[in-house]
Amino acid sequence: MLPLPGTCANRRHVIRTERLLCYTPETSLDIAARLAAAADPEAQRWLGAAEHEATVHLADARVREAVVNLRPGDPDSLNAAPWTRQMRAEPFEPRDEAATLIAVRRDDGRYAGSIDLRHDLQLIGGCLAPHARGTGMGTELFLAAALLAHTHFGLPTIGAGYEVTNTASARALAAAGFVPADGPPTHTLENGREIEARWVQHVAERPTSRCRGAGPTTPSKAKSGSVSDSA
C-alpha cells in the first residue's frame, strides 16, 4: 500500500534508506502523523513551532501515541483505528515551494517522523517520533533529506541549522555527512524564542540530478533562518 522507490512524479517523491521509507504524504492521516511526531514537549522544545500547529487534536499524549504507532502500509492496523477513516479519504496536495516527506520504519511499519525541504531556500529540517529517537534513525532521516536535495531537486549543496544545546540533532547531522557552515549566530523560532544557532551543509559527492517529481527549476535564494528539528 506504500509507494515504491523510483515512482517519483507530479511533485511526489520516494526515498528508501536502510531502515526508513520516506515518501510525499498521500493523505491527511500522513500529515496528522507528521504533526503528532513533533507535538510532544521534547520535540516542541527544539522546534518552537507555532502554538496552533502543535495543539490541534494532538494535545493529548495518548492521541499522539496512537497516531505515530499506526502502520500506514498495513490494512489491519488502519482498520483497527476507525477514527482514521475520514483522514485516509482526504488527499494531500504537495506545495511548490517546499517538499515534505513522511518517514516510516521498515522494521515494523510505524510512522517514524518527517523531512521538510525548502528547495527554494536550500534548507532542510526533520523530526522523529518518540519511539524512533535514540535509535540512530536521525542520521538516516537527514541522509534521506540530503538525497532528496541532491538526486531529486538537483541541489549541489543543502543547509541545515540546529540549536547549540540540541546535541541529538548535531550528532545526527554530522553522522549524515553535514559539515560546519557560515550562518547567523542566533535564530528566532516561530513561537518567538531566540536561540543560539549553528549551521551545517551537505555537499553532493556525485553529479546532482532532478527526478520527475521535481517540476521546473526553481531559482535559488539566499539562506534564511530555518532550524533542524528534534532527531
N, C-alpha and C positions, 0 to 999 in steps of 0.2 A: 504493500500500500504506500510505501515511501518512494520518492523519486530516486532514480539511479544516476550515478556519476556519468557525465558525458551527455546529459539531456538538457543542457542549458539552452534557453530560448525565451524571447519575449520578456526580458528583464528578470528572468528566473535562473538561479544558479544552483549547482550541486557540487559539493566538495567532500571527499572522504579522506580521513586520516586513519591512523592505526586503530583508534578507539572511538572516533566520532564520525557521525554522518551529519553534515551541515547543508541545509537547503533553504531556499527562499520560502518563507511561510506561505502556506496554501489556504489556511482558514483562520477565522477569529480565534479558534482554540489554540493554534500555534502562537498567536500574538499574546493570548492570555498566559501561556506557559512562559513566554519571554518576560512578561511583566512579573509573573509570580517568582521566577528565578532571581529577580533583582529587588523584590519588595520587602525582604526581611531586614531587620535592623542592621545586621552586619554589612550587607551589601549597600544599604542606603547610607551608611556612614561614609563610604568611599564615593558613591555616586552623586549624592547631593541632588537627586532628581527633584523635579517639581512635585509638590505635595500631591496634586490630583492624580498623577500617574502612579504613584506608589500605593494609594489608598483605595482606589475604586475597586470594590469587590474583593480586595486582597488584604485588607487589614487583619483578617483572621488568619492566624498561622496555620490552622487546620485546613482552611481553603487553599492556601498556598501550597501546602504539602500535598494535598490531593491532586492539584493540577500538575505539579512537576513530577509526580510519581505515575502519571498516565504514560502509556506506551502507544504513541500515535500510529505505529505500524501494526498494532495487534488489535483486531476487531473485538476480541473478548474483553480486553482492558477498557476499550471505549464503550462497549455496550453495557459494561458493569457500572458505568457512570452516566445515567440517562440525562443528567443535568447538562451534559456537554452537547446534546443533540443540536440545539439551535446554533451554537458556536461553530460546530462542524459544518453546518449548512451555509455559513456566511463566508464567501471567498475573500481572500486578501489580495489587494491590488498593489504591486510594488510601486515605489516612488522613483522619479527620475534622478533626484539629487543625491540619493543615498541607497545603499544596498544593505538589507538586513538578512541574516541567515539564522535559522533556529538550529540548535545542535541537539542531537540525540545520541545517547550512549549505544554503542554497538554491542556491548556485552549483555545488557538487559533491556534495551529498547526504550528506556525512560528519557524524558526531556532532560537535557543536561545544561542548557544555557543558550546564549545567543552571541552573535557578532554584529557589529554595526560598522559600515564603511562609508564615510563621506568621500566619495571618489572625486568630487569637485575640489575639496579641501585637502585631499590625500592624507586622511587621518582615519584611524580605526579605534574601536573600543570593544570590550567584551565583558561578559559576566557569566559565572557558573552558578547553577542551582546548588543549594547547600549540600545535597548528597554527592555532588561531583567535586567539591572543593577538597584540597589536600590530597588529591589523587594523582597529580601531575597532568590532569587534563587541561589545566590552564595553558600549559605550554602548547598543547595541540590546538587549542582554541585560537591562540594568537598565530600559530603557524598556518592554520586554515585561513585566517584573515589576511596574512601576507600572500598566500597563494591566490586568494580572491583578487587582491590588488594586482599582482604581477601577471597571472595567467588568465584572468578573466576580464580585467579592465586595462591591461597594458601599461600599468604604472611602474616605472623602474624603481621608485622609492616611495615608501609609505611610512607615515609617522604615527606616534602614539605618545601619550603623556600619562603620568601617574603621580599620586600624592607621595611625598617623600617617605612618609611612615607606612605606606602600603607595600610592605615587603613581599607579600604574596604576588602581587602584580609585577613588581620589579624582577623577582626571580623567574616568573613565567615568561616575561618578555625577553629577558636575557637568554634563557634556555631556548627560546624560539628563534634566536639569531638577531634580535634587535640590539643596536649599539647606541651609545650616547649621542645626542644631537643638540644643537642650539635651540633655545626656546625661552619664553618669558619665565622669570623666576617664580611668579605667582599666577594663580588662575582662579577665577570666580565661578563656582558651581551654580547650577540652575536655581538652587534654593538660597543663593546669596552668600554662602560661606566661602571665604577666601582661603586658599590652601597654598602651601609651598609645593611647587611642581617640579618634576624632572621630565625631560623629553628624550625620546629614543626614535630610531628609524631602522627600517629594514630595507636593504638594497638587494635587488634581484641579482642572483649569481648567473642566471642564464638569460637569453633574449626573452623579452616580455611578449605577451600575446593577448588578443581580445577574443572572447567567445561569442557565440551567437546571442547570448542574453545581454550583452553589454550595451547594445544600441549604438547610436552615433557617438563620435568622440566628443567628450566634454572638456572645454578649456580649463586648465588647472588654475587655481588661485593660491594666494599666499596662505601659509599655515595660520590658523586661527584657533583659539582655545577649545580643545576637546580632550578630556582626560579619560584614560582607560579605566575600566571598571574592576569590580572585585573578581579575582581569579584564585 
